[in-house]
Amino acid sequence: MNAKEKKFWTEFLELYESMPCLWKIKSTEYANREIKSKCYNTMVEKLKEIDADANRDKVVKKINTFRTNYRRDLKKVKQSEKSGAGVDDIYESSLWYFENLKFLENQECSLEGRCSMDPEGLNVNTCLTCSVIQLLDFLTCIYVFFRTRIKIMQRVDLQKNAKLSRQRMNF
């Protein structure tokens, strides 16, 4: 990634951070669709600087990609801290934008399955939110797995049918 692209994505993430209604679950604006829609429109305009075909779906996908990668590396950092590893052995993220997304740290689920948004980790509503997000991620993985599996099976069936057709032609 060149310096110009890195600068753009840094600005994109800073813009995202400036709009807590898009990421801060405890924000009163988080449930307000009008405010969120306006913020997404601002994000779309920003993305149009590099992608003329940008729309809300592309913005959401891009944000989800950043968040997924951040969450994965945050989990590695937390696991290495809990493992009793020495200070020198604690995992350091290689994501250039890891520090840019630190504002999300308290929005992500902790390793124990408790929601880190509540200091005690016991708030059922926020934990439920995290559980739903985890469930959606899991279901998406299952969907992709089965969709891929079906495509493979369809190809195998086509190959078998083609082989049978060739055999019938030879008789």
Order of alpha helices (4+ residues) and beta strands (2+ residues): alpha-alpha-alpha-alpha
